[in-house]
Amino acid sequence: MSLAEKVLVVIPVKDLKYTKSRLKSILSLLERQTLTLRILSRTIEILKSLVPVRSILVLTPDERVLALANHWGVLGLKEEGRGLNRALTQATRWAVQQKFEAILVIPCDLPLLSRRDIESIWELSAGEEDIAVMAPNTDRSGTNALLVKPPGILRYRFGKNSFSHYQTSVLAKQIHFRVYTSPSIEFDLDRPEQCRLAFAKPYCLEKAIDESKIRPFDPDWGSSPHPAGR
C-alpha cells in the first residue's frame, strides 16, 4: 500500500530557544540548535522519498523553523497554545479538514530513522479502518512514532510513560493497535549518554547529520510564508 496522498506526516519541533535542553551539559545552545535542524533536515529528506511534500507538515511555534520548512518545500503550521499534545490536536484538526486518511507523528530526535521504518509502520496499518501503530523508545517508556488511522480517534498522550498510556487508551476504546520496533527508530537523542553513544555507533550520528547537507544554524534566519498556517 502506497503512502502517497493518504497520510499526513507531522514533525513537531520545539522553539529553538529551548531545543534539546537535556543536552545542555555537553552542547551549547547553538550546537543544540544546529543538531536539531540537521536531524530535521534528514528526516524531511527521508519523507520526501516516500510521500508528496504537501503530506509533510512541520509543527512548531518557531518562526525560523517555519521559514526553513518553507525553504525545504514542505508545509509549516504555527503551533497555537502550549504543549505538544495540544499542538498535535491542532494538526489533527487540519488533517481532518484536508481529508487525510491517517496521521503519523515523527519526533525530531530520531537521528537513525530509516525509510524502512516509515514504510513498515504504514504497512502495519494496512487493511484496518480504526488502528494505531506505536513505535516505543528503547526502554518502552516513551513513544518515538505514532500512526493514528483515521486522524482523531486517539487522544495524544506524549510525555512520561506515553507508550503505556497509549496501550491503555487503545484497549479502553477498543481500537486495533500494533507495535513496531527497530534499533533505528527506538534510538532517540534526548540525554547526554545517548548523544555520546550515537557518535560511537558504526553508522554514527555524525555521518547521519552530515548527510543532511545543512549549514550550521543561523540564528538570524528570516521568516517566510508557511502555507498550512494561513
PyRosetta script that sets phi, psi and omega in degrees:
from pyrosetta import init, pose_from_sequence

init()
pose = pose_from_sequence("MSLAEKVLVVIPVKDLKYTKSRLKSILSLLERQTLTLRILSRTIEILKSLVPVRSILVLTPDERVLALANHWGVLGLKEEGRGLNRALTQATRWAVQQKFEAILVIPCDLPLLSRRDIESIWELSAGEEDIAVMAPNTDRSGTNALLVKPPGILRYRFGKNSFSHYQTSVLAKQIHFRVYTSPSIEFDLDRPEQCRLAFAKPYCLEKAIDESKIRPFDPDWGSSPHPAGR")
pose.set_psi(1, 131.1)
pose.set_omega(1, -178.2)
pose.set_phi(2, -81.7)
pose.set_psi(2, 144.9)
pose.set_omega(2, 175.5)
pose.set_phi(3, -78.1)
pose.set_psi(3, -23.0)
pose.set_omega(3, -170.9)
pose.set_phi(4, -54.6)
pose.set_psi(4, 132.1)
pose.set_omega(4, 174.7)
pose.set_phi(5, 71.5)
pose.set_psi(5, -4.3)
pose.set_omega(5, -171.5)
pose.set_phi(6, -106.0)
pose.set_psi(6, -35.7)
pose.set_omega(6, -171.9)
pose.set_phi(7, -120.8)
pose.set_psi(7, 137.4)
pose.set_omega(7, 171.2)
pose.set_phi(8, -95.7)
pose.set_psi(8, 121.6)
pose.set_omega(8, 178.6)
pose.set_phi(9, -97.4)
pose.set_psi(9, 120.7)
pose.set_omega(9, -177.6)
pose.set_phi(10, -108.6)
pose.set_psi(10, 127.5)
pose.set_omega(10, 177.5)
pose.set_phi(11, -114.9)
pose.set_psi(11, 103.1)
pose.set_omega(11, 178.2)
pose.set_phi(12, -76.6)
pose.set_psi(12, 138.0)
pose.set_omega(12, 178.3)
pose.set_phi(13, -134.5)
pose.set_psi(13, 126.6)
pose.set_omega(13, 178.9)
pose.set_phi(14, -67.6)
pose.set_psi(14, 165.3)
pose.set_omega(14, 168.2)
pose.set_phi(15, -56.2)
pose.set_psi(15, 130.8)
pose.set_omega(15, -174.7)
pose.set_phi(16, -64.1)
pose.set_psi(16, -17.1)
pose.set_omega(16, 176.3)
pose.set_phi(17, -66.6)
pose.set_psi(17, -22.8)
pose.set_omega(17, -175.0)
pose.set_phi(18, -117.6)
pose.set_psi(18, 8.2)
pose.set_omega(18, -172.6)
pose.set_phi(19, -65.9)
pose.set_psi(19, 140.2)
pose.set_omega(19, 175.3)
pose.set_phi(20, 49.2)
pose.set_psi(20, 45.5)
pose.set_omega(20, -176.0)
pose.set_phi(21, -62.9)
pose.set_psi(21, -25.7)
pose.set_omega(21, 179.6)
pose.set_phi(22, -72.2)
pose.set_psi(22, -10.7)
pose.set_omega(22, 178.6)
pose.set_phi(23, -99.9)
pose.set_psi(23, 9.5)
pose.set_omega(23, -174.0)
pose.set_phi(24, -68.8)
pose.set_psi(24, -16.2)
pose.set_omega(24, 177.1)
pose.set_phi(25, -73.7)
pose.set_psi(25, -17.9)
pose.set_omega(25, -178.5)
pose.set_phi(26, -124.0)
pose.set_psi(26, -14.0)
pose.set_omega(26, -179.2)
pose.set_phi(27, -132.1)
pose.set_psi(27, 141.7)
pose.set_omega(27, 174.7)
pose.set_phi(28, -71.8)
pose.set_psi(28, 168.4)
pose.set_omega(28, 178.6)
pose.set_phi(29, -60.5)
pose.set_psi(29, -43.6)
pose.set_omega(29, 179.8)
pose.set_phi(30, -61.7)
pose.set_psi(30, -40.7)
pose.set_omega(30, 178.1)
pose.set_phi(31, -65.9)
pose.set_psi(31, -39.0)
pose.set_omega(31, 179.1)
pose.set_phi(32, -68.1)
pose.set_psi(32, -38.4)
pose.set_omega(32, 177.1)
pose.set_phi(33, -64.4)
pose.set_psi(33, -44.1)
pose.set_omega(33, 179.2)
pose.set_phi(34, -63.3)
pose.set_psi(34, -42.7)
pose.set_omega(34, 179.2)
pose.set_phi(35, -61.3)
pose.set_psi(35, -46.3)
pose.set_omega(35, 179.1)
pose.set_phi(36, -57.9)
pose.set_psi(36, -46.1)
pose.set_omega(36, -176.7)
pose.set_phi(37, -71.4)
pose.set_psi(37, -30.7)
pose.set_omega(37, 176.1)
pose.set_phi(38, -69.4)
pose.set_psi(38, -41.0)
pose.set_omega(38, 176.7)
pose.set_phi(39, -66.7)
pose.set_psi(39, -39.7)
pose.set_omega(39, 176.9)
pose.set_phi(40, -60.1)
pose.set_psi(40, -46.3)
pose.set_omega(40, 179.7)
pose.set_phi(41, -60.2)
pose.set_psi(41, -44.6)
pose.set_omega(41, -179.9)
pose.set_phi(42, -63.5)
pose.set_psi(42, -42.7)
pose.set_omega(42, 179.2)
pose.set_phi(43, -60.9)
pose.set_psi(43, -44.1)
pose.set_omega(43, -179.9)
pose.set_phi(44, -64.2)
pose.set_psi(44, -40.0)
pose.set_omega(44, 179.4)
pose.set_phi(45, -63.2)
pose.set_psi(45, -39.1)
pose.set_omega(45, 176.4)
pose.set_phi(46, -63.0)
pose.set_psi(46, -45.2)
pose.set_omega(46, -177.8)
pose.set_phi(47, -66.2)
pose.set_psi(47, -35.8)
pose.set_omega(47, 179.7)
pose.set_phi(48, -61.8)
pose.set_psi(48, -25.3)
pose.set_omega(48, 178.8)
pose.set_phi(49, -79.6)
pose.set_psi(49, -5.1)
pose.set_omega(49, -175.1)
pose.set_phi(50, -120.7)
pose.set_psi(50, -34.7)
pose.set_omega(50, -175.0)
pose.set_phi(51, -133.3)
pose.set_psi(51, 159.3)
pose.set_omega(51, 175.1)
pose.set_phi(52, -63.5)
pose.set_psi(52, 152.9)
pose.set_omega(52, -179.0)
pose.set_phi(53, -61.8)
pose.set_psi(53, -27.6)
pose.set_omega(53, 178.8)
pose.set_phi(54, -73.3)
pose.set_psi(54, -2.4)
pose.set_omega(54, 176.0)
pose.set_phi(55, -106.4)
pose.set_psi(55, 9.9)
pose.set_omega(55, 178.9)
pose.set_phi(56, -116.6)
pose.set_psi(56, 120.7)
pose.set_omega(56, -174.3)
pose.set_phi(57, -124.3)
pose.set_psi(57, 120.1)
pose.set_omega(57, 173.4)
pose.set_phi(58, -92.4)
pose.set_psi(58, 122.1)
pose.set_omega(58, -176.1)
pose.set_phi(59, -108.5)
pose.set_psi(59, 116.0)
pose.set_omega(59, -172.6)
pose.set_phi(60, -160.0)
pose.set_psi(60, 153.2)
pose.set_omega(60, 172.1)
pose.set_phi(61, -89.1)
pose.set_psi(61, -5.5)
pose.set_omega(61, -171.3)
pose.set_phi(62, -92.0)
pose.set_psi(62, 119.3)
pose.set_omega(62, -179.3)
pose.set_phi(63, -62.4)
pose.set_psi(63, -32.0)
pose.set_omega(63, 179.9)
pose.set_phi(64, -68.4)
pose.set_psi(64, -37.2)
pose.set_omega(64, 177.4)
pose.set_phi(65, -69.7)
pose.set_psi(65, -37.7)
pose.set_omega(65, 176.1)
pose.set_phi(66, -62.1)
pose.set_psi(66, -38.6)
pose.set_omega(66, 177.6)
pose.set_phi(67, -64.0)
pose.set_psi(67, -39.8)
pose.set_omega(67, 178.2)
pose.set_phi(68, -67.3)
pose.set_psi(68, -39.8)
pose.set_omega(68, 177.4)
pose.set_phi(69, -58.0)
pose.set_psi(69, -45.2)
pose.set_omega(69, 177.9)
pose.set_phi(70, -62.3)
pose.set_psi(70, -41.5)
pose.set_omega(70, 178.6)
pose.set_phi(71, -61.5)
pose.set_psi(71, -38.2)
pose.set_omega(71, -180.0)
pose.set_phi(72, -82.0)
pose.set_psi(72, -4.0)
pose.set_omega(72, 175.2)
pose.set_phi(73, 85.4)
pose.set_psi(73, 14.9)
pose.set_omega(73, 178.9)
pose.set_phi(74, -110.6)
pose.set_psi(74, 172.4)
pose.set_omega(74, -178.7)
pose.set_phi(75, -78.3)
pose.set_psi(75, 150.7)
pose.set_omega(75, 173.4)
pose.set_phi(76, -129.7)
pose.set_psi(76, 139.8)
pose.set_omega(76, 178.3)
pose.set_phi(77, -127.6)
pose.set_psi(77, 123.5)
pose.set_omega(77, 179.4)
pose.set_phi(78, -73.0)
pose.set_psi(78, 121.2)
pose.set_omega(78, -178.9)
pose.set_phi(79, -66.3)
pose.set_psi(79, 131.5)
pose.set_omega(79, 176.5)
pose.set_phi(80, -105.0)
pose.set_psi(80, 145.1)
pose.set_omega(80, 180.0)
pose.set_phi(81, 74.4)
pose.set_psi(81, -161.3)
pose.set_omega(81, -176.5)
pose.set_phi(82, -131.6)
pose.set_psi(82, 142.3)
pose.set_omega(82, 175.7)
pose.set_phi(83, 102.9)
pose.set_psi(83, 141.2)
pose.set_omega(83, -177.0)
pose.set_phi(84, -62.0)
pose.set_psi(84, -45.5)
pose.set_omega(84, -174.8)
pose.set_phi(85, -65.9)
pose.set_psi(85, -37.5)
pose.set_omega(85, 175.9)
pose.set_phi(86, -66.4)
pose.set_psi(86, -41.0)
pose.set_omega(86, 179.5)
pose.set_phi(87, -62.7)
pose.set_psi(87, -40.9)
pose.set_omega(87, 179.0)
pose.set_phi(88, -67.4)
pose.set_psi(88, -33.2)
pose.set_omega(88, 174.4)
pose.set_phi(89, -63.4)
pose.set_psi(89, -40.6)
pose.set_omega(89, 175.4)
pose.set_phi(90, -59.8)
pose.set_psi(90, -46.7)
pose.set_omega(90, 179.2)
pose.set_phi(91, -64.1)
pose.set_psi(91, -34.5)
pose.set_omega(91, 179.5)
pose.set_phi(92, -66.7)
pose.set_psi(92, -40.2)
pose.set_omega(92, 176.2)
pose.set_phi(93, -59.5)
pose.set_psi(93, -41.3)
pose.set_omega(93, 178.8)
pose.set_phi(94, -65.0)
pose.set_psi(94, -40.7)
pose.set_omega(94, 179.2)
pose.set_phi(95, -61.9)
pose.set_psi(95, -40.8)
pose.set_omega(95, 178.8)
pose.set_phi(96, -64.9)
pose.set_psi(96, -43.2)
pose.set_omega(96, 178.4)
pose.set_phi(97, -60.1)
pose.set_psi(97, -35.1)
pose.set_omega(97, -178.3)
pose.set_phi(98, -88.1)
pose.set_psi(98, 2.2)
pose.set_omega(98, 174.4)
pose.set_phi(99, 65.3)
pose.set_psi(99, 36.7)
pose.set_omega(99, 171.1)
pose.set_phi(100, -75.1)
pose.set_psi(100, 146.9)
pose.set_omega(100, -178.0)
pose.set_phi(101, -83.6)
pose.set_psi(101, -21.3)
pose.set_omega(101, -177.2)
pose.set_phi(102, -154.9)
pose.set_psi(102, 160.8)
pose.set_omega(102, 174.8)
pose.set_phi(103, -128.6)
pose.set_psi(103, 133.9)
pose.set_omega(103, -179.1)
pose.set_phi(104, -121.6)
pose.set_psi(104, 120.0)
pose.set_omega(104, 179.8)
pose.set_phi(105, -98.4)
pose.set_psi(105, 122.8)
pose.set_omega(105, 178.4)
pose.set_phi(106, -122.6)
pose.set_psi(106, 109.1)
pose.set_omega(106, 179.0)
pose.set_phi(107, -63.8)
pose.set_psi(107, 159.6)
pose.set_omega(107, -177.0)
pose.set_phi(108, -95.4)
pose.set_psi(108, 46.9)
pose.set_omega(108, 177.1)
pose.set_phi(109, -145.4)
pose.set_psi(109, 33.8)
pose.set_omega(109, -179.3)
pose.set_phi(110, -115.2)
pose.set_psi(110, 84.2)
pose.set_omega(110, -172.1)
pose.set_phi(111, -69.6)
pose.set_psi(111, -18.8)
pose.set_omega(111, -177.6)
pose.set_phi(112, -109.3)
pose.set_psi(112, 10.7)
pose.set_omega(112, 178.3)
pose.set_phi(113, -51.8)
pose.set_psi(113, 139.8)
pose.set_omega(113, -178.5)
pose.set_phi(114, -121.7)
pose.set_psi(114, 161.0)
pose.set_omega(114, 174.2)
pose.set_phi(115, -57.8)
pose.set_psi(115, -39.7)
pose.set_omega(115, -178.9)
pose.set_phi(116, -63.2)
pose.set_psi(116, -34.1)
pose.set_omega(116, 176.8)
pose.set_phi(117, -58.5)
pose.set_psi(117, -48.3)
pose.set_omega(117, -177.9)
pose.set_phi(118, -64.1)
pose.set_psi(118, -45.8)
pose.set_omega(118, 180.0)
pose.set_phi(119, -60.9)
pose.set_psi(119, -41.7)
pose.set_omega(119, -177.4)
pose.set_phi(120, -66.3)
pose.set_psi(120, -40.5)
pose.set_omega(120, 178.5)
pose.set_phi(121, -62.0)
pose.set_psi(121, -44.3)
pose.set_omega(121, 179.4)
pose.set_phi(122, -64.6)
pose.set_psi(122, -41.9)
pose.set_omega(122, -178.9)
pose.set_phi(123, -62.4)
pose.set_psi(123, -32.6)
pose.set_omega(123, 179.4)
pose.set_phi(124, -67.8)
pose.set_psi(124, -19.5)
pose.set_omega(124, 179.4)
pose.set_phi(125, -91.2)
pose.set_psi(125, -5.0)
pose.set_omega(125, -175.0)
pose.set_phi(126, -61.4)
pose.set_psi(126, 138.1)
pose.set_omega(126, 175.0)
pose.set_phi(127, 81.0)
pose.set_psi(127, 2.3)
pose.set_omega(127, -179.9)
pose.set_phi(128, -115.5)
pose.set_psi(128, 140.9)
pose.set_omega(128, 178.2)
pose.set_phi(129, -89.4)
pose.set_psi(129, -41.7)
pose.set_omega(129, 178.3)
pose.set_phi(130, -120.8)
pose.set_psi(130, 109.6)
pose.set_omega(130, -175.3)
pose.set_phi(131, -155.6)
pose.set_psi(131, 151.5)
pose.set_omega(131, 171.1)
pose.set_phi(132, -125.9)
pose.set_psi(132, 135.2)
pose.set_omega(132, 175.2)
pose.set_phi(133, -117.5)
pose.set_psi(133, 123.7)
pose.set_omega(133, -174.9)
pose.set_phi(134, -117.3)
pose.set_psi(134, 139.6)
pose.set_omega(134, 175.1)
pose.set_phi(135, -120.2)
pose.set_psi(135, 108.1)
pose.set_omega(135, -177.9)
pose.set_phi(136, -78.1)
pose.set_psi(136, 165.0)
pose.set_omega(136, 172.6)
pose.set_phi(137, -80.7)
pose.set_psi(137, -174.4)
pose.set_omega(137, -171.4)
pose.set_phi(138, -58.0)
pose.set_psi(138, -44.6)
pose.set_omega(138, -177.4)
pose.set_phi(139, -95.8)
pose.set_psi(139, 7.9)
pose.set_omega(139, 177.3)
pose.set_phi(140, 61.1)
pose.set_psi(140, 27.2)
pose.set_omega(140, 173.9)
pose.set_phi(141, -91.9)
pose.set_psi(141, -29.8)
pose.set_omega(141, -178.5)
pose.set_phi(142, -119.6)
pose.set_psi(142, 176.9)
pose.set_omega(142, -178.2)
pose.set_phi(143, -120.7)
pose.set_psi(143, 120.2)
pose.set_omega(143, -176.2)
pose.set_phi(144, -96.7)
pose.set_psi(144, -8.7)
pose.set_omega(144, 172.2)
pose.set_phi(145, -163.3)
pose.set_psi(145, 146.9)
pose.set_omega(145, 180.0)
pose.set_phi(146, -145.9)
pose.set_psi(146, 121.9)
pose.set_omega(146, 172.7)
pose.set_phi(147, -108.2)
pose.set_psi(147, 130.8)
pose.set_omega(147, 178.9)
pose.set_phi(148, -124.7)
pose.set_psi(148, 127.6)
pose.set_omega(148, -176.4)
pose.set_phi(149, -139.0)
pose.set_psi(149, 117.5)
pose.set_omega(149, -3.6)
pose.set_phi(150, -78.7)
pose.set_psi(150, 167.1)
pose.set_omega(150, 179.8)
pose.set_phi(151, -59.6)
pose.set_psi(151, 137.9)
pose.set_omega(151, 173.7)
pose.set_phi(152, 99.2)
pose.set_psi(152, -4.6)
pose.set_omega(152, -177.2)
pose.set_phi(153, -83.8)
pose.set_psi(153, -7.9)
pose.set_omega(153, -176.7)
pose.set_phi(154, -133.9)
pose.set_psi(154, 132.1)
pose.set_omega(154, 177.0)
pose.set_phi(155, -74.0)
pose.set_psi(155, 136.3)
pose.set_omega(155, -179.7)
pose.set_phi(156, -74.7)
pose.set_psi(156, 135.5)
pose.set_omega(156, -177.7)
pose.set_phi(157, -133.6)
pose.set_psi(157, 33.0)
pose.set_omega(157, 179.3)
pose.set_phi(158, -62.7)
pose.set_psi(158, 142.2)
pose.set_omega(158, -176.2)
pose.set_phi(159, 138.8)
pose.set_psi(159, -158.7)
pose.set_omega(159, -178.0)
pose.set_phi(160, -60.8)
pose.set_psi(160, 131.4)
pose.set_omega(160, 177.8)
pose.set_phi(161, 57.7)
pose.set_psi(161, 33.8)
pose.set_omega(161, -176.1)
pose.set_phi(162, -63.4)
pose.set_psi(162, -35.0)
pose.set_omega(162, -177.3)
pose.set_phi(163, -62.0)
pose.set_psi(163, -44.4)
pose.set_omega(163, 178.6)
pose.set_phi(164, -69.7)
pose.set_psi(164, -34.3)
pose.set_omega(164, 177.2)
pose.set_phi(165, -63.1)
pose.set_psi(165, -41.8)
pose.set_omega(165, 179.4)
pose.set_phi(166, -65.6)
pose.set_psi(166, -40.6)
pose.set_omega(166, 178.6)
pose.set_phi(167, -61.7)
pose.set_psi(167, -42.3)
pose.set_omega(167, 177.6)
pose.set_phi(168, -62.1)
pose.set_psi(168, -42.4)
pose.set_omega(168, -177.3)
pose.set_phi(169, -65.0)
pose.set_psi(169, -45.3)
pose.set_omega(169, -177.4)
pose.set_phi(170, -68.1)
pose.set_psi(170, -34.3)
pose.set_omega(170, 177.7)
pose.set_phi(171, -67.6)
pose.set_psi(171, -41.4)
pose.set_omega(171, -179.8)
pose.set_phi(172, -65.6)
pose.set_psi(172, -36.2)
pose.set_omega(172, -178.5)
pose.set_phi(173, -90.0)
pose.set_psi(173, -2.1)
pose.set_omega(173, -178.4)
pose.set_phi(174, 57.4)
pose.set_psi(174, 43.8)
pose.set_omega(174, 175.8)
pose.set_phi(175, -97.4)
pose.set_psi(175, 134.1)
pose.set_omega(175, 175.5)
pose.set_phi(176, -61.8)
pose.set_psi(176, 143.4)
pose.set_omega(176, 175.6)
pose.set_phi(177, -145.7)
pose.set_psi(177, 151.9)
pose.set_omega(177, 175.7)
pose.set_phi(178, -134.5)
pose.set_psi(178, 155.2)
pose.set_omega(178, -179.3)
pose.set_phi(179, -115.7)
pose.set_psi(179, 130.1)
pose.set_omega(179, 176.7)
pose.set_phi(180, -113.4)
pose.set_psi(180, 132.8)
pose.set_omega(180, 176.8)
pose.set_phi(181, -132.6)
pose.set_psi(181, 146.6)
pose.set_omega(181, 171.2)
pose.set_phi(182, -162.9)
pose.set_psi(182, 151.5)
pose.set_omega(182, 179.2)
pose.set_phi(183, -57.4)
pose.set_psi(183, -33.4)
pose.set_omega(183, -175.7)
pose.set_phi(184, -73.4)
pose.set_psi(184, -33.4)
pose.set_omega(184, -179.3)
pose.set_phi(185, -91.8)
pose.set_psi(185, -21.2)
pose.set_omega(185, 178.5)
pose.set_phi(186, -71.2)
pose.set_psi(186, -27.1)
pose.set_omega(186, -173.0)
pose.set_phi(187, -86.2)
pose.set_psi(187, 112.1)
pose.set_omega(187, 174.8)
pose.set_phi(188, -113.5)
pose.set_psi(188, 160.4)
pose.set_omega(188, -173.6)
pose.set_phi(189, -109.2)
pose.set_psi(189, 88.5)
pose.set_omega(189, -171.4)
pose.set_phi(190, -129.0)
pose.set_psi(190, -20.8)
pose.set_omega(190, -177.0)
pose.set_phi(191, -131.0)
pose.set_psi(191, 156.3)
pose.set_omega(191, -177.8)
pose.set_phi(192, -54.9)
pose.set_psi(192, -39.7)
pose.set_omega(192, -178.9)
pose.set_phi(193, -66.2)
pose.set_psi(193, -31.9)
pose.set_omega(193, 176.3)
pose.set_phi(194, -69.4)
pose.set_psi(194, -36.6)
pose.set_omega(194, 179.1)
pose.set_phi(195, -65.4)
pose.set_psi(195, -43.4)
pose.set_omega(195, 178.4)
pose.set_phi(196, -63.8)
pose.set_psi(196, -41.1)
pose.set_omega(196, 179.5)
pose.set_phi(197, -64.6)
pose.set_psi(197, -40.2)
pose.set_omega(197, -177.7)
pose.set_phi(198, -59.5)
pose.set_psi(198, -41.4)
pose.set_omega(198, -178.9)
pose.set_phi(199, -74.3)
pose.set_psi(199, -11.8)
pose.set_omega(199, 179.7)
pose.set_phi(200, -97.2)
pose.set_psi(200, -8.9)
pose.set_omega(200, -178.0)
pose.set_phi(201, -69.6)
pose.set_psi(201, 150.9)
pose.set_omega(201, 177.3)
pose.set_phi(202, -55.0)
pose.set_psi(202, -48.0)
pose.set_omega(202, 171.1)
pose.set_phi(203, -97.8)
pose.set_psi(203, 88.9)
pose.set_omega(203, -164.3)
pose.set_phi(204, -88.2)
pose.set_psi(204, 167.2)
pose.set_omega(204, 179.7)
pose.set_phi(205, -59.8)
pose.set_psi(205, -38.0)
pose.set_omega(205, -178.5)
pose.set_phi(206, -58.1)
pose.set_psi(206, -42.7)
pose.set_omega(206, 178.3)
pose.set_phi(207, -67.8)
pose.set_psi(207, -42.5)
pose.set_omega(207, -177.7)
pose.set_phi(208, -60.4)
pose.set_psi(208, -45.2)
pose.set_omega(208, -177.4)
pose.set_phi(209, -78.2)
pose.set_psi(209, -27.3)
pose.set_omega(209, 175.6)
pose.set_phi(210, -64.3)
pose.set_psi(210, -32.7)
pose.set_omega(210, -179.5)
pose.set_phi(211, -65.8)
pose.set_psi(211, -18.1)
pose.set_omega(211, -178.5)
pose.set_phi(212, -73.6)
pose.set_psi(212, -20.9)
pose.set_omega(212, 176.8)
pose.set_phi(213, 58.9)
pose.set_psi(213, 30.7)
pose.set_omega(213, 175.8)
pose.set_phi(214, -98.5)
pose.set_psi(214, 142.2)
pose.set_omega(214, 179.1)
pose.set_phi(215, -72.0)
pose.set_psi(215, 163.6)
pose.set_omega(215, 172.3)
pose.set_phi(216, -54.1)
pose.set_psi(216, 148.2)
pose.set_omega(216, -174.8)
pose.set_phi(217, -57.7)
pose.set_psi(217, 132.6)
pose.set_omega(217, 176.6)
pose.set_phi(218, -103.5)
pose.set_psi(218, 108.4)
pose.set_omega(218, -176.0)
pose.set_phi(219, -66.0)
pose.set_psi(219, -12.4)
pose.set_omega(219, 179.9)
pose.set_phi(220, -97.6)
pose.set_psi(220, 10.2)
pose.set_omega(220, 179.7)
pose.set_phi(221, -54.9)
pose.set_psi(221, 132.4)
pose.set_omega(221, -175.7)
pose.set_phi(222, -82.0)
pose.set_psi(222, -179.0)
pose.set_omega(222, 179.3)
pose.set_phi(223, -105.3)
pose.set_psi(223, 159.0)
pose.set_omega(223, 176.8)
pose.set_phi(224, -154.4)
pose.set_psi(224, 170.0)
pose.set_omega(224, -173.3)
pose.set_phi(225, -59.7)
pose.set_psi(225, 149.7)
pose.set_omega(225, 177.0)
pose.set_phi(226, -132.3)
pose.set_psi(226, 103.9)
pose.set_omega(226, -166.6)
pose.set_phi(227, -51.5)
pose.set_psi(227, -45.5)
pose.set_omega(227, -173.8)
pose.set_phi(228, -70.0)
pose.set_psi(228, -18.3)
pose.set_omega(228, -177.1)
pose.set_phi(229, -88.7)
pose.set_psi(229, 0.0)
pose.set_omega(229, -178.4)
pose.set_phi(230, -71.3)
pose.dump_pdb("model.pdb")
